[in-house]
Amino acid sequence: MSQTLSPAEQALRDAALEYHRTPTRGKIAVTPTKPLSNQRDLSLAYSPGVAYACLAIEQDPHLAAEYTSRGNLVGVITNGTAVLGLGDIGPLAGKPVMEGKGCLFKKFAGVDVFDIELAERDPDKLIEIIAALEPTLGGINLEDIKAPECFYIERVLSERLNIPVFHDDQHGTAIISSAALLNGLELVGKRIEDVRLAVSGAGAAAIACLDVMVGLGVRRENIFVCDSKGVIFEGRDAKLDPSKARYCQKTDARTLADVMRGADVFLGCSAPGVVSAEMVKSMADRPIILALANPEPEIRPELAKEARPDCIMATGRSDYPNQVNNVLCFPYIFRGALDCGATKITEAMKLACVREIAALAKAETSDEVAAAYAGKELRFGPDYLIPTPFDARLILRIAPAVAKAAEESGVATRPIRDMDAYRESLGRFVYQTGMFMRPVFAAAKAQPARVVYAEGEDERVLRAVQVVLDEGLARPILVGRPAVIQSRIDKAGLRLKAGEDFEVVDPDNDARYRDYWEDYRRVMGREGVSPEAAKTALRRSRTLISSMMVRRGDADAMLCGLVGKYDQHFEHVRTLIGAAPGVRTMATMNALMLEKHTLFITDTFINEEPSAEELAEIARMAAEEVRRFGLPPKVAFVSHSMFGSSNRPSARRMRAARDLFVQLAPDVECDGEMHGDAALSEEIRLKILPDSTLQGAANLLVLPNIDAANILFNVLKMTGGQGVTVGPILLGAARPVHILTPSATMRRVVNMTALAVADTAAARGA
């Protein structure tokens, strides 16, 4: 990478290095899945008990999937010869990419990964090393190995091994781009067997794309490929690699411009800027352009659209519609392959993946997905050819389809007999992943709103605002002294520019000051607040200023609370913004994403000892907010009592709250009063109450008082690993306002910004 970096690149580099370094070096770790807390555990995990598992596997090798992690373990393997856009940087330098791939496998599909970087360039020796790892791994994801060796390595390993082998750089791109092609052709009304395809690039990704597209119906004689030397035509090169030779043509065309003339489809897996506007103009009517060079495509969408307004466009970038992103595919194809014990990734499995991705883009949006992506248009069309990478439905559709195709191909050693039960198990997994902020971010990006930050001088806010702007989440307004804000931006090395990237509200000098204090005095006049006191209060309290901005419509949403006491901030919000119509009790909720559970806990900050009626209303508001995360709320009213085992006042109160909640929200699963372990374990719950009205694990815990809720949240936050925390989320306010705490991190400020904007979008649509 060049040593001369722009300020933006410098900031990104510094942030990326810090991300990889702290709080723990690297991005992945190995953690035990069984307890090792006493002598008996040790005797089961190791000698002598481990011998029984060893002997069972010796007698039946298939039992390795039952008694070891092999059935859920993929090796992400590279020799570092073609890393991302960095090229041949070697295996050690490529390790951060492989760890990143491991994170995606785990977060999106629950697949465990060993990243394996091998210092070996000889293809045959590399094959021998990888093949020797077969007893360890349930599957192999080859990554960042240069062409043409990657073709040979994958083919030999696939033939030799009895576990799935998948080269994502080839087949992941091929699957997603083919899904985009299928849907694009449907929109333009062209038959796949009739289209003429012009291709820039003849590396691993391009050739794999063509192979899949041919499998879908594109005729080989209609494909014209260009590499760095021009059109691949018969007689050009006697030593042409076999992978390229398959696509040689008898043609007089010699340049990319030649083959694009009259083409229906352009596929680019090559280099930035190689396609001109004139080339696009020369294409057939309603052309489909798949410009997949990353990070800069062969032609920018805006240039292509200007040249041909009738074109349909996809790129590899996340800041344009129709992103061809391999994460749409590889986690889920391995999920399905591992779960059915597939020995190969067959063409049928790849085509099943293509068709499910294409179909999902056309599927009717469910209520749950619509709520999760509020404000985002998820309707099949030119700007929605393929699903967003964060669509939770991907795993629910692709993994079962892949498993079924594996069985039909004869490569499934553990065919899935009950597909409905399998889909249900995948659904439970989705709700336990660490990606639960994804629908909130999607909703925020669809309709960015004006968010005012009361503590605009705080470095956490400034760093968060940089991320908010980079992600396109909101239009920030910072309350603070301009000189202080600028000095802290400079000190932090941020790219923010006042007046351009964000608005500044100076507490000492703002044209709206008189309007604000007069309005505040009118509200508080009966509370003994004089005009002078109102003036002073508006100068001193930035939460008051921010609240007035939201109250008067100068901002859409607000974040405060990084400095000072929660109760003081809440009093200002309660007074100036108040409760939403019909709400009697405002409350708070905190969310935690733990290793095995995503939990929402309420009420953590406001109501000291809520009544049964208040608890029921709090639970109703909390359930509505849980839906904002794309999750079906499952409510447990938690107590020291278990289904009537105690008759103390708090137990009776929780029991009554549950009964009232059933009347308020009859469509929401709930039960109580119950112990905390029963809330999370259906097995425990059903031993006491077989006809419980709650299925699976609860994700929304309603606690009897503020002490219990706050203590539980903070204990779980510190003991639950490095899970994501969100909150406090203010429930029941008339406008989207959230009061944070002094312990909030920059990441929490970003998350709460996204939630505040998503709340704004939902309110507009209500």
C-alpha positions in Angstrom: 0.0 0.0 0.0 1.2 3.5 -0.8 3.0 5.3 2.0 1.4 8.6 1.0 -2.1 8.6 2.4 -4.9 11.2 2.2 -6.4 12.4 5.5 -9.4 10.1 5.0 -7.1 7.1 4.3 -4.9 8.0 7.3 -8.0 8.1 9.5 -9.3 4.8 8.2 -5.9 3.2 8.6 -5.6 4.4 12.2 -9.1 3.2 13.1 -8.5 -0.2 11.4 -5.2 -0.8 13.2 -6.8 0.2 16.6 -9.7 -2.1 15.8 -7.4 -5.1 15.2 -5.2 -4.3 18.3 -7.8 -3.7 21.1 -9.3 -4.8 23.4 -7.8 -8.2 22.4 -5.2 -8.6 19.6 -6.8 -10.1 16.5 -10.4 -10.8 15.7 -10.9 -14.5 16.6 -10.3 -16.8 19.6 -10.9 -20.4 20.6 -13.2 -20.9 23.6 -14.2 -24.2 25.3 -17.8 -25.4 24.8 -17.9 -27.6 27.9 -17.4 -26.8 31.6 -14.1 -27.6 33.2 -14.8 -26.7 36.7 -14.1 -29.9 38.7 -12.4 -33.3 38.7 -15.3 -35.0 37.0 -15.4 -32.5 34.1 -11.6 -33.1 33.7 -12.1 -36.9 33.6 -14.8 -36.5 30.9 -13.0 -34.0 28.8 -9.6 -35.7 28.9 -8.3 -39.0 30.4 -10.0 -41.4 31.0 -13.4 -40.4 29.6 -12.1 -39.0 26.3 -11.0 -42.6 25.3 -14.7 -43.6 24.8 -15.2 -40.8 22.3 -12.0 -41.8 20.5 -13.0 -45.5 20.3 -16.5 -44.7 19.1 -15.0 -42.6 16.2 -12.5 -45.4 15.4 -15.4 -47.8 15.0 -17.6 -45.3 13.0 -15.8 -42.3 11.6 -19.1 -40.5 11.0 -19.4 -40.1 14.7 -16.7 -37.4 14.6 -19.5 -35.0 13.7 -21.3 -36.0 17.0 -18.4 -36.1 19.4 -16.1 -33.4 18.1 -16.4 -29.9 16.6 -15.4 -31.2 13.2 -19.0 -31.1 11.9 -19.1 -27.3 12.4 -15.5 -26.4 11.6 -14.2 -24.9 8.4 -10.6 -24.1 7.5 -10.1 -20.8 5.8 -6.9 -21.5 4.0 -4.6 -19.3 1.9 -1.0 -18.9 0.8 -1.4 -15.2 0.4 -0.7 -15.0 -3.3 -3.8 -12.9 -4.2 -5.1 -11.1 -1.1 -8.1 -8.8 -1.7 -6.9 -5.9 -3.7 -3.4 -6.1 -2.2 -2.0 -8.9 -4.4 0.8 -11.2 -3.5 1.6 -10.1 0.0 2.3 -13.5 1.5 0.5 -15.7 4.0 1.5 -13.8 7.2 0.3 -10.4 5.9 -2.9 -12.1 4.7 -3.8 -13.4 8.2 -6.0 -10.4 9.1 -8.2 -11.1 6.1 -8.5 -14.8 7.0 -9.5 -13.9 10.6 -12.0 -11.5 9.1 -13.5 -14.2 7.0 -13.7 -16.3 10.2 -15.7 -13.5 11.9 -18.2 -13.5 9.0 -18.6 -17.3 9.1 -19.4 -17.1 12.8 -21.5 -14.0 12.9 -23.7 -14.8 9.9 -24.0 -18.6 10.1 -22.6 -19.8 13.4 -19.8 -21.7 11.6 -16.5 -22.1 13.6 -13.3 -21.4 11.7 -9.6 -22.2 11.9 -7.7 -19.7 9.8 -4.7 -21.4 8.2 -2.0 -19.4 6.4 0.5 -21.6 4.6 4.0 -20.6 3.4 3.9 -22.7 0.3 3.6 -21.6 -3.4 4.0 -24.9 -5.1 0.5 -26.1 -6.0 1.2 -29.8 -5.6 2.8 -29.3 -2.2 0.0 -27.0 -1.1 -2.5 -29.7 -2.1 -0.6 -32.3 0.0 -0.6 -30.0 3.1 -4.3 -29.1 2.8 -5.3 -32.7 2.2 -3.5 -33.8 5.3 -5.8 -31.6 7.3 -8.9 -33.5 6.4 -9.3 -35.3 9.8 -9.4 -31.9 11.5 -11.9 -30.0 9.3 -15.5 -30.4 8.2 -15.0 -28.2 5.2 -12.3 -26.1 3.4 -12.8 -22.5 2.2 -9.8 -21.7 -0.1 -9.1 -18.0 -0.1 -6.9 -15.5 -1.9 -4.9 -18.0 -4.0 -3.9 -16.6 -7.4 -5.1 -17.9 -10.7 -4.6 -20.2 -12.5 -3.2 -22.3 -9.6 -6.5 -21.9 -7.7 -8.4 -23.8 -10.3 -6.1 -26.8 -10.2 -5.8 -26.8 -6.4 -9.6 -26.7 -5.9 -10.3 -29.4 -8.5 -7.7 -31.9 -7.1 -8.8 -31.3 -3.5 -12.5 -31.7 -4.4 -11.8 -35.0 -6.1 -9.5 -36.2 -3.4 -11.3 -35.2 -0.2 -14.6 -36.3 1.4 -15.4 -32.9 2.8 -16.7 -29.7 1.0 -14.0 -27.6 -0.8 -15.0 -24.2 -1.9 -13.0 -21.4 -3.4 -15.0 -18.3 -2.5 -13.2 -15.9 -4.7 -14.4 -17.9 -7.6 -17.7 -19.4 -6.7 -19.1 -16.9 -4.2 -18.8 -14.1 -6.7 -20.2 -16.4 -9.4 -23.3 -17.3 -7.3 -24.2 -13.8 -6.4 -23.6 -12.3 -9.8 -25.6 -15.1 -11.5 -28.5 -14.3 -9.2 -28.3 -10.7 -10.2 -28.2 -11.8 -13.9 -31.3 -14.0 -13.6 -33.3 -11.2 -12.0 -31.9 -8.5 -14.3 -33.0 -10.5 -17.3 -36.4 -11.0 -15.9 -36.8 -7.2 -15.5 -35.6 -6.4 -19.1 -37.6 -9.3 -20.6 -34.7 -11.1 -22.2 -34.2 -14.9 -22.3 -30.9 -16.1 -20.9 -30.2 -18.4 -23.8 -30.4 -15.4 -26.2 -28.2 -12.8 -24.5 -24.8 -11.8 -25.7 -22.2 -11.5 -22.9 -19.1 -9.3 -22.9 -16.5 -10.0 -20.2 -13.6 -8.0 -18.9 -11.2 -10.2 -16.9 -10.3 -13.9 -17.2 -9.2 -14.6 -13.6 -10.6 -17.0 -11.1 -13.8 -15.0 -10.4 -14.6 -14.2 -14.0 -14.2 -17.8 -15.2 -16.2 -19.2 -12.3 -19.0 -16.7 -13.0 -19.1 -17.8 -16.6 -19.2 -21.5 -15.6 -22.2 -20.9 -13.4 -23.9 -18.7 -16.0 -23.5 -21.4 -18.6 -25.0 -23.8 -16.2 -28.0 -21.5 -15.9 -28.4 -21.3 -19.7 -26.1 -18.7 -21.2 -24.7 -20.1 -24.5 -21.0 -20.5 -24.6 -21.0 -19.2 -28.2 -22.5 -15.9 -27.0 -19.7 -15.2 -24.5 -16.8 -13.0 -25.5 -13.9 -12.6 -22.9 -11.1 -10.1 -22.7 -8.0 -10.4 -20.6 -5.1 -8.0 -20.3 -4.1 -8.8 -23.8 -7.5 -8.3 -25.4 -10.1 -10.6 -26.7 -9.4 -14.3 -26.2 -9.8 -15.7 -29.7 -8.9 -19.0 -31.3 -5.3 -18.9 -32.4 -4.2 -16.1 -30.2 -2.1 -18.1 -27.8 -1.2 -21.8 -28.2 -0.3 -22.0 -24.5 -3.5 -20.5 -23.2 -4.5 -21.8 -19.8 -7.3 -24.4 -20.1 -9.7 -22.3 -17.9 -9.5 -19.5 -20.4 -9.3 -21.7 -23.5 -12.9 -22.9 -22.8 -14.1 -19.4 -23.8 -12.0 -18.9 -26.9 -14.1 -17.6 -29.8 -13.8 -17.4 -33.6 -14.1 -13.7 -33.9 -12.6 -10.6 -35.5 -13.1 -8.6 -32.4 -9.9 -7.7 -30.6 -10.8 -5.1 -27.9 -13.3 -4.8 -25.1 -14.9 -2.0 -27.0 -15.4 -4.4 -29.9 -17.2 -7.1 -27.9 -19.3 -4.6 -25.9 -20.9 -3.3 -29.1 -24.4 -4.9 -29.2 -23.8 -6.9 -26.0 -26.8 -7.5 -23.7 -24.7 -8.1 -20.6 -21.3 -6.8 -19.4 -19.5 -8.8 -16.7 -16.4 -7.1 -15.2 -14.0 -8.8 -12.8 -10.9 -6.8 -13.9 -9.7 -3.3 -13.2 -11.2 0.1 -12.4 -12.2 2.4 -15.2 -11.7 0.1 -18.1 -15.3 0.7 -19.5 -16.1 4.1 -21.0 -19.4 5.8 -21.4 -19.1 5.3 -25.2 -18.8 1.5 -24.7 -22.0 1.5 -22.6 -23.8 3.5 -25.2 -22.9 0.9 -27.8 -24.6 -1.9 -25.9 -28.0 -3.4 -26.8 -31.2 -1.9 -25.4 -31.7 -2.2 -21.6 -28.2 -3.6 -20.9 -27.2 -5.3 -17.7 -23.9 -4.1 -16.3 -22.2 -6.2 -13.6 -19.1 -4.1 -12.8 -17.5 -6.0 -10.0 -13.9 -4.7 -9.7 -13.4 -3.7 -6.1 -13.1 -1.1 -4.6 -13.4 0.8 -7.8 -15.7 -0.7 -10.5 -15.0 -0.9 -14.2 -17.4 2.1 -14.6 -19.2 4.0 -11.9 -23.0 3.6 -11.8 -23.6 7.3 -12.3 -21.5 7.4 -15.4 -23.2 4.3 -16.8 -26.7 5.7 -16.0 -25.9 9.0 -17.7 -24.7 7.2 -20.8 -27.6 4.7 -20.8 -30.5 5.6 -18.5 -32.1 2.2 -19.4 -29.2 0.1 -18.0 -29.4 -2.0 -14.8 -26.3 -1.9 -12.7 -24.6 -3.9 -10.0 -21.2 -3.4 -8.4 -19.2 -4.8 -5.5 -19.6 -1.6 -3.5 -21.9 -1.1 -0.5 -22.6 2.5 -1.3 -24.6 1.6 -4.5 -27.7 -0.5 -5.0 -27.2 -4.2 -5.9 -24.0 -5.0 -4.1 -22.5 -8.3 -5.3 -21.2 -9.3 -1.9 -19.9 -12.9 -1.3 -21.3 -12.8 2.3 -24.7 -13.4 0.7 -23.5 -16.9 -0.1 -20.5 -18.5 1.5 -21.7 -18.7 5.2 -24.9 -20.3 4.2 -23.7 -22.7 1.6 -21.3 -24.1 4.2 -24.1 -24.0 6.9 -26.2 -26.3 4.7 -23.3 -28.5 3.6 -22.0 -29.1 7.1 -25.4 -29.8 8.5 -26.1 -32.6 6.0 -22.6 -33.9 6.1 -21.9 -33.1 2.5 -18.7 -34.5 1.0 -18.6 -32.1 -1.9 -20.0 -28.7 -3.1 -21.7 -29.8 -6.2 -22.9 -27.7 -9.2 -26.5 -28.4 -8.1 -25.7 -27.0 -4.6 -24.3 -23.8 -6.2 -27.3 -23.4 -8.5 -29.7 -24.0 -5.6 -27.9 -21.1 -3.9 -28.2 -18.9 -7.0 -31.9 -19.5 -7.3 -32.7 -18.9 -3.6 -30.9 -15.6 -3.6 -32.7 -14.5 -6.8 -36.0 -15.7 -5.4 -35.5 -13.9 -2.1 -35.2 -10.5 -3.9 -38.7 -11.2 -5.3 -40.2 -12.6 -2.2 -43.0 -10.8 -0.4 -41.6 -8.9 2.5 -42.8 -10.4 5.8 -44.1 -8.2 8.6 -41.0 -9.0 10.6 -38.6 -8.0 7.8 -40.6 -4.9 7.0 -40.5 -3.8 10.6 -36.7 -4.6 10.7 -36.0 -2.5 7.6 -38.5 0.3 8.2 -38.1 3.0 5.6 -36.0 0.9 3.3 -37.6 -0.1 -0.1 -37.2 -3.9 -0.3 -39.1 -4.3 -3.6 -37.9 -6.2 -6.6 -36.7 -3.8 -9.3 -33.7 -2.3 -11.0 -32.3 -1.1 -7.7 -33.1 -4.3 -5.8 -31.9 -7.2 -7.9 -30.4 -9.1 -5.0 -31.1 -9.1 -1.2 -29.2 -6.9 1.2 -26.3 -8.8 2.8 -27.9 -8.2 6.2 -31.2 -9.9 5.3 -31.8 -12.5 8.1 -33.9 -14.6 5.7 -30.8 -15.6 3.7 -29.8 -18.4 6.0 -33.4 -19.6 6.3 -33.6 -20.1 2.6 -30.1 -21.0 1.3 -29.0 -23.5 3.9 -32.0 -25.8 3.5 -31.9 -25.5 -0.3 -28.2 -26.4 -0.3 -28.8 -29.4 2.1 -31.6 -30.6 -0.1 -29.5 -30.3 -3.3 -26.7 -32.1 -1.6 -29.0 -35.0 -0.8 -30.3 -35.1 -4.4 -26.7 -35.0 -5.6 -25.9 -38.0 -3.5 -23.2 -36.3 -1.4 -25.1 -35.9 1.9 -24.0 -38.4 4.5 -26.5 -37.1 7.1 -29.6 -36.1 5.0 -31.9 -33.7 6.8 -35.2 -35.6 7.3 -37.3 -32.9 8.8 -36.8 -29.6 6.8 -39.4 -27.7 8.8 -37.6 -28.5 12.0 -34.3 -27.6 10.4 -35.6 -24.2 9.3 -36.9 -23.6 12.8 -33.5 -24.4 14.3 -31.9 -21.9 11.8 -34.5 -19.3 12.9 -33.5 -19.7 16.5 -29.8 -19.2 15.5 -30.6 -16.0 13.6 -31.9 -14.4 16.8 -28.8 -15.3 18.7 -26.2 -13.8 16.3 -24.2 -10.7 17.0 -25.7 -9.0 13.9 -28.9 -7.8 15.7 -28.1 -4.1 15.0 -28.3 -4.8 11.2 -32.0 -4.0 10.6 -31.7 -0.9 12.7 -28.8 0.4 10.6 -30.6 -0.5 7.4 -33.7 1.5 8.6 -31.5 4.5 9.6 -29.6 4.5 6.2 -32.9 4.5 4.3 -34.1 7.7 6.0 -31.3 9.6 7.7 -32.7 12.1 10.2 -31.4 15.2 12.1 -29.9 14.0 15.4 -28.8 16.5 18.0 -26.0 15.5 20.4 -26.2 17.4 23.7 -22.6 16.6 24.6 -21.2 17.7 21.2 -17.7 18.5 22.6 -17.2 14.9 24.0 -14.6 13.0 22.0 -16.8 9.9 22.0 -19.5 11.9 20.3 -17.0 13.3 17.7 -15.6 9.9 16.9 -19.1 8.5 16.7 -20.2 11.3 14.4 -17.4 10.4 12.0 -18.7 6.9 11.8 -22.3 8.1 11.5 -21.4 10.2 8.5 -19.3 7.5 6.9 -22.2 5.1 7.3 -24.8 7.6 6.1 -26.9 7.1 9.3 -27.9 10.7 10.2 -27.4 14.4 9.8 -25.6 15.4 13.0 -26.2 18.6 15.1 -23.6 19.2 17.9 -24.3 21.4 20.9 -21.0 22.9 22.1 -18.5 25.7 21.7 -17.2 25.8 18.1 -13.6 26.4 19.1 -13.6 23.5 21.6 -15.2 21.1 19.1 -12.7 22.0 16.4 -9.7 21.6 18.7 -10.9 18.1 19.7 -11.5 17.2 16.1 -7.9 18.2 15.3 -6.5 16.3 18.3 -8.4 13.2 17.3 -7.3 13.4 13.7 -10.9 13.3 12.4 -12.1 14.5 9.0 -15.1 16.4 10.3 -15.8 19.9 9.0 -18.2 22.2 10.9 -20.9 23.6 8.7 -20.3 21.0 6.1 -20.6 17.7 7.8 -22.5 18.8 10.8 -24.3 21.8 12.3 -23.0 23.5 15.5 -25.3 25.0 18.1 -23.2 27.4 20.3 -24.8 27.6 23.8 -23.3 31.1 24.1 -24.3 32.5 20.7 -27.3 31.1 18.9 -30.0 33.1 17.1 -32.7 30.9 18.5 -31.8 31.5 22.1 -34.6 34.0 22.8 -37.3 31.8 21.3 -36.0 28.8 23.3 -35.9 30.5 26.7 -39.3 32.1 26.2 -40.8 28.7 25.3 -39.1 27.1 28.3 -40.5 29.8 30.6 -44.0 29.2 29.3 -43.7 25.5 30.0 -42.1 26.0 33.5 -43.8 29.3 34.6 -46.1 27.5 37.0 -43.1 25.6 38.4 -41.6 28.9 39.7 -39.2 29.5 36.8 -38.8 33.2 36.1 -37.6 34.7 32.8 -34.1 35.2 34.3 -34.0 31.6 35.6 -35.1 30.4 32.2 -32.3 32.3 30.5 -29.8 30.9 32.9 -31.0 27.4 32.5 -30.8 27.5 28.7 -27.2 28.7 28.9 -26.2 26.1 31.4 -27.9 22.9 30.3 -27.2 21.5 26.9 -29.8 18.8 27.4 -32.3 21.6 27.8 -31.1 23.2 24.5 -31.3 19.8 22.7 -34.7 19.1 24.2 -36.0 22.4 22.9 -34.6 21.7 19.5 -36.6 18.5 19.3 -39.7 20.1 20.8 -39.7 22.9 18.3 -38.8 20.7 15.3 -35.3 22.0 14.8 -34.0 18.4 15.2 -35.7 15.0 14.7 -34.0 13.0 17.5 -31.7 13.5 20.4 -29.0 11.8 22.4 -27.7 13.0 25.8 -26.5 11.6 29.1 -22.7 11.1 28.6 -22.1 13.6 31.4 -24.1 14.0 34.6 -26.9 12.0 36.3 -29.5 10.1 34.4 -32.4 11.4 36.5 -31.5 15.0 35.8 -31.4 14.4 32.0 -34.7 12.5 32.2 -36.4 15.3 34.1 -35.6 17.7 31.3 -36.9 15.2 28.7 -40.0 14.4 30.6 -40.8 18.1 31.0 -40.2 19.4 27.5 -40.8 16.4 25.3 -43.1 14.3 27.5 -44.8 11.0 26.9 -46.3 9.8 23.6 -50.1 9.9 23.3 -51.7 7.2 25.4 -48.5 6.4 27.3 -48.8 6.7 31.1 -45.4 5.4 32.1 -42.1 6.0 30.3 -39.4 3.5 31.0 -36.0 2.2 29.8 -34.7 -0.9 28.3 -31.1 -2.2 27.7 -30.1 -4.8 25.1 -27.2 -7.2 25.3 -25.9 -9.6 22.7 -24.3 -12.5 24.6 -22.7 -15.6 23.3 -25.9 -17.7 23.4 -28.6 -15.2 23.9 -29.7 -11.7 22.8 -31.5 -10.2 25.8 -33.5 -7.1 26.3 -33.9 -6.1 30.0 -36.4 -3.6 31.4 -36.9 -1.3 33.3 -33.3 -0.4 34.1 -33.4 3.3 35.0 -36.7 5.0 35.7 -39.5 3.2 37.6 -38.4 2.2 41.1 -41.2 -0.2 42.0 -43.7 -0.3 39.0 -47.2 -1.6 39.6 -48.6 -4.6 37.6 -50.4 -2.1 35.3 -47.1 -0.2 34.7 -45.2 -3.4 34.2 -47.6 -4.6 31.5 -47.4 -1.2 29.7 -43.6 -1.3 29.9 -43.6 -4.8 28.5 -45.9 -3.7 25.6 -43.6 -0.8 24.7 -40.5 -2.9 25.0 -42.0 -5.6 22.8 -42.6 -3.0 20.1 -39.0 -1.8 20.3 -37.7 -5.4 20.1 -39.4 -5.7 16.7 -37.3 -2.8 15.5 -34.4 -5.2 15.7 -36.1 -7.7 13.4 -36.8 -10.1 16.3 -40.1 -11.6 17.4 -40.5 -10.6 21.1 -40.7 -13.4 23.6 -41.5 -11.9 27.0 -40.8 -13.4 30.4 -42.0 -11.7 33.6 -39.1 -12.7 35.9 -39.5 -13.2 39.6 -38.2 -15.1 42.6 -41.4 -17.1 42.2 -42.0 -19.9 39.7 -45.6 -20.2 38.4 -47.2 -19.5 41.8 -44.6 -21.1 44.1 -44.6 -17.9 46.2 -47.5 -15.7 47.3 -45.4 -12.7 48.3 -46.5 -9.3 47.0 -43.8 -9.0 44.3 -44.7 -12.5 42.9 -48.4 -11.6 42.8 -47.5 -8.3 41.0 -45.5 -10.1 38.3 -48.3 -12.7 37.9 -50.9 -9.9 37.5 -48.6 -8.0 35.1 -48.4 -11.1 32.8 -52.2 -11.4 32.8 -52.6 -7.8 31.9 -50.0 -8.0 29.2 -51.8 -10.8 27.5 -54.8 -8.5 27.2 -52.6 -5.6 25.8 -50.6 -7.7 23.4 -52.4 -11.0 22.7 -50.2 -11.7 19.7 -46.9 -11.7 21.6 -45.5 -14.9 23.3 -45.1 -14.4 27.0 -45.3 -16.2 30.3 -44.6 -15.7 34.0 -44.0 -15.2 36.7 -40.9 -17.4 36.5 -37.2 -17.8 37.5 -34.5 -16.4 35.3 -33.2 -19.8 34.3 -36.6 -21.0 33.2 -37.0 -17.8 31.1 -34.0 -18.9 29.1 -34.5 -22.7 29.1 -37.6 -24.3 27.7 -36.5 -27.6 29.2 -36.6 -26.2 32.8 -39.8 -24.3 32.2 -41.7 -27.3 30.8 -40.8 -29.5 33.8 -42.8 -27.1 36.0 -45.5 -26.0 33.5 -45.8 -28.3 30.5 -48.4 -26.0 28.9 -46.4 -22.8 29.1 -47.4 -20.1 26.7 -43.8 -19.3 25.8 -41.8 -21.3 23.3 -38.0 -21.5 23.2 -35.9 -18.9 25.1 -37.3 -15.5 26.1 -35.5 -12.5 24.7 -37.3 -9.8 26.7 -37.0 -10.0 30.5 -39.3 -7.8 32.5 -37.9 -7.4 36.0 -40.0 -6.5 39.1 -38.1 -3.3 40.1 -35.3 -1.0 39.0 -32.7 -2.6 41.3 -33.2 -6.0 39.9 -33.1 -4.8 36.2 -30.1 -2.5 36.6 -28.1 -5.0 38.5 -28.8 -7.9 36.1 -27.9 -5.7 33.1 -24.6 -4.5 34.5 -23.6 -8.0 35.8 -24.3 -9.6 32.4 -22.5 -6.7 30.7 -19.3 -7.5 32.6 -19.5 -11.3 32.7 -21.0 -12.0 29.3 -17.9 -11.7 27.2 -17.3 -9.0 24.6 -21.0 -8.8 23.6 -22.6 -5.8 22.1 -24.7 -3.6 24.5 -27.3 -1.1 23.4 -29.1 1.5 25.5 -30.5 2.7 27.7 -33.4 2.8 25.2 -36.1 5.3 26.4 -39.5 3.9 25.9 -42.7 5.9 25.6 -41.3 9.4 24.8 -43.3 11.6 22.4 -40.2 12.0 20.2 -37.1 9.8 19.6 -34.9 10.6 22.6 -32.4 8.4 24.3 -30.4 9.2 27.5 -27.1 7.4 27.6 -24.8 7.0 30.6 -21.2 8.2 31.4 -19.9 4.7 30.7 -21.2 4.7 27.1 -18.5 3.9 24.5 -18.2 5.4 21.1 -19.7 2.3 19.5 -22.7 2.6 21.8 -23.2 6.2 20.7 -23.2 5.0 17.0 -25.7 2.2 17.8 -28.0 4.6 19.7 -27.8 7.1 16.9 -29.0 4.4 14.4 -31.8 3.4 16.8 -32.9 7.1 17.2 -33.0 7.5 13.4 -34.9 4.2 13.0 -37.4 5.3 15.6 -37.8 8.6 13.7 -38.5 6.7 10.4 -41.0 4.4 12.2 -42.8 7.4 13.7 -43.1 9.1 10.2 -44.6 5.9 8.8 -47.0 5.4 11.7 
